Amino acid sequence: MKQSRQLHLDSLRGIAALIVIIVHYLAVFYPYTVFGNQGSYLQRADWENIFFYPPFGLIVAGHFAVCLFFILSGYVLSYSHLGDLQRKQKILVSIIKRPIRLGGLVWFTIICGALLWHFGLFFNVAVSDLTSSKPWFSHFWGDSFNFKAFFIDLAFSSFSKGTIYNPPLWTIKKELYGSIMVYLFLLLLGSFKYRILVYTLLVILFRDSLYQGFWIGLLIADIMKNYSSSIKFPKIYCYLLLILFVYLSSYPHYVNQDFLGSTIYKYLPDDKGFGGGYPMISALSLFLLAISSNQLKKLLNLPFLQFLGGISYGLYVIHFLVIGSFSSWLFLSLNSYFSFNISFLLTLLSGLPFIIFTAYLATKYVDNPSIRLADYLGNKIILLLIYRP
């Protein structure tokens, strides 16, 4: 039986994209809130310390958001294939479609980033001089633009070198490779009787990698698809997950060890050996809540959150270009007339709607056509492979 789309999980992706946007704004204009007192990052006000305590730390939990992206992908990409009698054919189609589906916005944002870079419309260096966001924000788009290198990168290395033009694309490369790993596993071992044990082993083997999130998502998808009828979720389970999520989601992943020792997380053991560390555990906690709590599902089905989910890919790949160009320019202009805090507030209130609007347009005119093209080509290619004379 065909499974309906789990829209509440799309909303989770939209929330994660929004967190990434907020953390990048704060990393640019209030870098202490994200990185602590390392590098040249300055603390401007006492209120910045609240981001190292739950639940406020969730606002700057960019690493948590990325971990959530990968768990979601492992779950969503595998769920419909598990138990499907035509699984192998559909997986082959999915493998062919994946780079096309992801590639539309990758190419679009690389081209946009290249144009902004070429015409000198990135103002990150000037802004970082005012905000002390060094070395993080100041080092992007640092060299002179090279047309020859751009065309070579666009044609042959868009997923691996796209970060030169649009830094957040580093996760899209992992998304592509992680997706293909999931599909290949399902293709080769999707019917293996003891595949749950293999998932568990892969979670352990990928303990030093963010790819661990894909295997976690795949493991949960298989359990929910094939064993959920025997699983009961008592209320205490949801409460414990909520407490774990709230506490660990604020873990200051980007600070150094010395600064970590001054926070409430100093008593936690080292989180190395679990993929994304404590942010991965908090992402897993929220994901488990989302698939087991009816109350949370209702919340995630709110129209605005579903709207954000629908444009989440566009939000993620476009926002940093806006921050480096429009928002940075606007802040520099406003800071000549207003205080630093007012200038930032006006910049944020202008930048967020602009990012949402451009993400909507990019989704409608770039991402959706890419999906349709991927569907068309994927089905054509698989027909040629199966029915060729």
SULPEBEL-V769137 format. One record per residue. N is the residue number from 1. OMEGA is omega in degrees with one decimal (999 if undefined). NEAR is the number of other C-alpha atoms within 12 Angstrom. D_FIRST is the distance of its C-alpha to the first C-alpha in Angstrom with 1 decimal. Layout:
# SULPEBEL-V769137
n omega near d_first
N OMEGA NEAR D_FIRST
N OMEGA NEAR D_FIRST
This chain:
# SULPEBEL-V769137
n omega near d_first
1 -178.3 10 0.0
2 -178.9 11 3.8
3 177.0 15 6.3
4 -179.1 10 9.4
5 -178.9 13 12.7
6 -170.9 24 14.9
7 179.9 28 18.0
8 177.0 36 20.2
9 172.7 39 20.2
10 178.7 35 21.4
11 175.6 36 24.2
12 179.6 44 25.1
13 177.9 42 25.6
14 177.4 38 27.8
15 178.6 39 29.9
16 178.5 41 30.4
17 179.1 44 31.6
18 176.9 40 33.9
19 179.4 36 35.4
20 179.0 39 36.1
21 -178.5 40 37.9
22 -178.1 35 40.0
23 178.1 38 40.9
24 174.8 38 42.1
25 -179.3 42 44.2
26 178.1 38 45.8
27 178.3 42 46.3
28 -169.7 44 48.2
29 176.0 46 50.3
30 -171.2 40 50.5
31 178.6 40 49.8
32 -177.7 39 51.2
33 -178.0 42 48.2
34 -171.2 46 46.0
35 -176.0 43 48.3
36 -175.7 35 51.0
37 173.9 27 54.6
38 -177.8 24 54.2
39 178.1 21 55.3
40 -174.3 22 57.0
41 -176.9 30 54.7
42 172.9 28 56.7
43 -176.1 25 55.9
44 -175.9 20 57.0
45 -179.9 14 56.6
46 -176.9 13 56.0
47 -179.8 14 52.8
48 -179.8 26 51.1
49 -177.5 29 51.1
50 -177.6 24 48.5
51 175.0 34 45.8
52 178.3 37 46.4
53 174.8 28 45.5
54 -0.2 25 42.2
55 -172.7 22 40.5
56 179.8 25 42.4
57 178.0 37 41.7
58 -178.6 37 38.0
59 -178.8 36 39.4
60 -176.5 46 40.6
61 -178.3 49 37.9
62 -179.4 40 37.0
63 174.1 41 36.2
64 -178.7 45 33.8
65 179.0 44 32.0
66 176.7 46 31.7
67 179.0 45 30.4
68 176.1 51 27.7
69 -173.4 50 26.7
70 175.0 43 26.2
71 178.1 47 24.3
72 -178.9 46 21.9
73 178.8 41 21.6
74 -178.9 43 20.9
75 -173.0 38 18.1
76 -177.0 39 16.4
77 -175.7 40 16.9
78 -169.7 42 15.4
79 -175.4 33 12.5
80 -177.9 31 9.9
81 -176.7 37 11.5
82 179.4 38 11.6
83 180.0 28 9.9
84 -178.1 22 8.8
85 177.6 16 10.5
86 -173.0 17 12.1
87 -172.9 25 13.1
88 178.9 25 16.8
89 -179.0 24 16.9
90 178.3 30 15.0
91 176.4 34 17.2
92 176.3 29 20.2
93 -178.8 33 19.4
94 178.9 37 19.0
95 178.9 35 22.4
96 -175.8 31 24.1
97 -168.5 31 22.9
98 -179.9 34 23.7
99 177.9 32 27.5
100 -179.5 30 27.4
101 179.6 33 25.2
102 -169.8 39 27.5
103 -177.2 37 30.6
104 -179.6 34 31.1
105 175.0 41 32.2
106 178.6 46 33.9
107 -177.7 38 36.1
108 -176.7 31 36.7
109 173.6 43 37.9
110 178.9 36 39.9
111 177.5 28 41.7
112 178.7 31 42.3
113 179.5 39 43.6
114 179.4 34 45.9
115 178.2 23 47.3
116 179.4 26 48.0
117 -177.3 30 49.6
118 -176.6 20 51.7
119 174.9 16 53.0
120 -176.1 22 53.9
121 170.3 26 51.5
122 -176.0 39 50.4
123 -174.8 33 52.7
124 -178.2 41 51.4
125 179.1 29 54.7
126 179.4 30 56.7
127 -178.6 40 54.4
128 174.8 33 54.3
129 -179.4 23 58.1
130 -172.7 29 57.9
131 -176.9 35 55.0
132 179.0 30 55.9
133 179.7 36 52.3
134 10.0 29 53.8
135 -168.3 23 52.9
136 -172.3 32 49.2
137 -173.8 37 49.2
138 -172.6 30 52.4
139 178.4 22 51.3
140 178.3 33 48.5
141 -172.1 33 49.5
142 -178.3 22 52.9
143 176.4 15 54.1
144 -176.5 18 55.1
145 -177.4 23 52.4
146 -177.3 19 52.2
147 -177.9 16 51.0
148 179.2 12 50.9
149 179.7 19 48.9
150 -177.9 28 46.5
151 176.9 20 45.7
152 179.2 15 45.3
153 -178.4 24 43.0
154 -175.2 30 40.9
155 -170.0 19 40.6
156 -173.0 14 40.2
157 -173.2 22 39.5
158 -179.5 34 37.6
159 -176.2 34 35.3
160 -177.4 29 38.1
161 178.6 27 41.0
162 -179.8 37 39.4
163 177.9 31 40.6
164 -175.8 33 44.1
165 -179.6 45 43.4
166 -169.8 41 40.7
167 -178.5 33 40.9
168 -179.3 38 37.4
169 178.0 37 35.8
170 179.6 24 36.4
171 -179.8 34 33.1
172 173.2 37 31.2
173 177.6 29 32.6
174 178.0 30 31.2
175 179.6 38 27.9
176 -177.9 34 27.8
177 178.7 26 28.9
178 178.0 37 26.7
179 -179.1 41 23.6
180 176.3 30 24.7
181 179.0 31 25.4
182 -178.9 44 21.9
183 179.7 39 20.4
184 176.9 26 23.0
185 -180.0 33 22.4
186 179.9 40 18.7
187 -174.7 28 19.8
188 -172.7 16 22.5
189 -176.7 23 21.5
190 179.4 31 17.8
191 -178.8 21 17.7
192 -173.4 17 21.1
193 -175.0 12 21.4
194 -176.2 14 23.7
195 177.8 22 22.2
196 177.5 28 22.5
197 178.7 17 26.2
198 175.6 23 26.3
199 -177.8 33 24.8
200 178.2 24 27.5
201 180.0 17 30.1
202 175.7 28 29.1
203 179.3 31 29.4
204 -177.9 21 32.9
205 -179.9 20 33.9
206 -174.7 24 33.0
207 -179.5 24 35.1
208 -172.5 19 37.4
209 174.6 24 34.8
210 176.3 42 32.6
211 176.7 40 30.0
212 180.0 43 29.5
213 179.0 49 27.3
214 -179.2 46 24.6
215 175.7 46 24.6
216 178.8 47 24.5
217 178.3 43 21.5
218 178.3 42 19.7
219 -179.1 41 20.8
220 179.6 35 19.6
221 -179.3 34 16.1
222 179.4 35 15.8
223 -178.1 27 17.4
224 -177.4 26 15.2
225 -170.3 26 11.9
226 -175.6 19 13.2
227 -172.9 16 16.2
228 -179.0 15 16.1
229 -178.9 10 16.0
230 -177.7 10 19.5
231 175.9 13 20.8
232 -178.0 14 23.0
233 177.8 20 24.6
234 -177.5 13 28.1
235 -179.0 15 30.0
236 177.5 14 32.5
237 -179.7 18 29.9
238 179.3 25 29.1
239 179.6 20 32.9
240 177.0 19 33.6
241 -179.9 29 31.1
242 179.1 28 32.6
243 179.5 20 36.1
244 179.6 28 35.2
245 -177.2 33 33.6
246 -177.7 30 36.5
247 -172.9 30 39.1
248 -179.4 37 37.8
249 178.9 44 36.4
250 179.2 41 40.1
251 -175.3 46 41.2
252 -171.9 46 43.6
253 -170.5 36 42.1
254 -178.8 34 44.5
255 176.9 31 47.8
256 -174.5 19 50.1
257 179.5 22 50.8
258 179.9 16 54.1
259 178.8 23 52.6
260 179.7 26 49.7
261 178.9 19 52.4
262 -178.6 18 53.5
263 179.7 25 50.2
264 -179.0 21 48.5
265 -176.6 27 46.3
266 -177.8 19 49.3
267 179.3 13 48.7
268 174.9 18 45.2
269 179.0 14 45.3
270 -176.7 17 44.7
271 176.0 23 41.0
272 -179.7 19 41.1
273 174.3 20 38.8
274 174.7 28 35.6
275 -179.9 35 34.4
276 178.4 41 35.1
277 -179.3 33 37.1
278 174.1 36 37.1
279 176.9 40 35.2
280 178.6 46 32.3
281 179.2 37 32.5
282 176.7 38 32.6
283 177.2 45 29.7
284 179.6 43 27.7
285 179.6 35 28.9
286 -179.8 42 27.8
287 177.8 45 24.4
288 175.2 37 23.9
289 -176.0 34 25.3
290 -178.9 33 22.9
291 -177.0 33 19.7
292 -176.2 29 21.5
293 178.1 26 23.8
294 178.8 17 22.7
295 178.9 16 26.1
296 177.3 23 25.7
297 178.6 25 22.3
298 178.8 20 24.0
299 -178.2 21 26.8
300 178.4 31 24.7
301 174.4 25 23.1
302 -174.6 22 26.6
303 -177.7 17 26.9
304 179.3 20 29.5
305 176.2 27 27.7
306 175.0 25 24.6
307 177.1 29 27.1
308 178.2 36 28.5
309 -178.9 34 25.1
310 179.9 33 24.6
311 -172.5 39 28.0
312 179.5 40 28.1
313 177.0 47 28.4
314 177.3 44 31.2
315 -174.3 43 32.9
316 -172.3 48 33.0
317 -177.1 46 34.4
318 -166.0 46 36.8
319 -174.1 44 38.4
320 175.1 45 40.8
321 178.1 46 42.3
322 179.6 40 43.0
323 -177.9 46 44.6
324 -177.0 44 46.8
325 -174.2 36 47.9
326 -176.0 29 47.8
327 178.7 38 47.7
328 177.3 38 50.4
329 -178.5 29 52.6
330 179.3 32 52.2
331 179.0 38 53.2
332 179.2 31 56.2
333 -177.4 21 57.3
334 -175.4 23 56.8
335 176.1 25 58.5
336 -175.1 14 61.7
337 -175.1 14 61.9
338 176.1 17 59.9
339 -179.7 15 59.5
340 -176.5 23 57.0
341 179.1 20 54.7
342 179.7 18 54.8
343 178.6 28 54.3
344 -177.7 32 51.2
345 178.8 23 49.8
346 178.1 24 50.3
347 179.7 34 48.8
348 -178.2 31 45.7
349 175.1 19 45.4
350 -174.4 23 45.8
351 -177.7 35 43.6
352 177.0 31 40.4
353 179.9 21 40.0
354 178.4 24 41.0
355 180.0 39 38.4
356 -179.5 33 35.7
357 179.9 23 36.9
358 176.7 29 37.1
359 176.8 39 33.7
360 179.6 28 32.3
361 179.6 23 34.1
362 177.3 32 33.2
363 -176.7 35 29.5
364 -170.4 21 29.8
365 178.7 19 32.1
366 -174.2 28 31.4
367 -179.8 33 28.1
368 173.8 26 25.9
369 177.3 21 27.7
370 178.2 28 27.2
371 178.9 26 23.4
372 177.6 21 23.6
373 179.0 24 26.0
374 177.8 27 23.9
375 -177.8 24 20.9
376 -177.4 20 23.3
377 180.0 23 25.3
378 -179.8 28 22.4
379 177.8 24 20.9
380 -177.4 19 24.4
381 -178.7 23 25.5
382 176.0 24 22.6
383 177.7 17 23.2
384 -178.9 13 26.9
385 -174.4 15 26.2
386 -171.4 15 24.1
387 179.4 10 26.0
388 -178.4 9 29.5
389 999 6 32.2
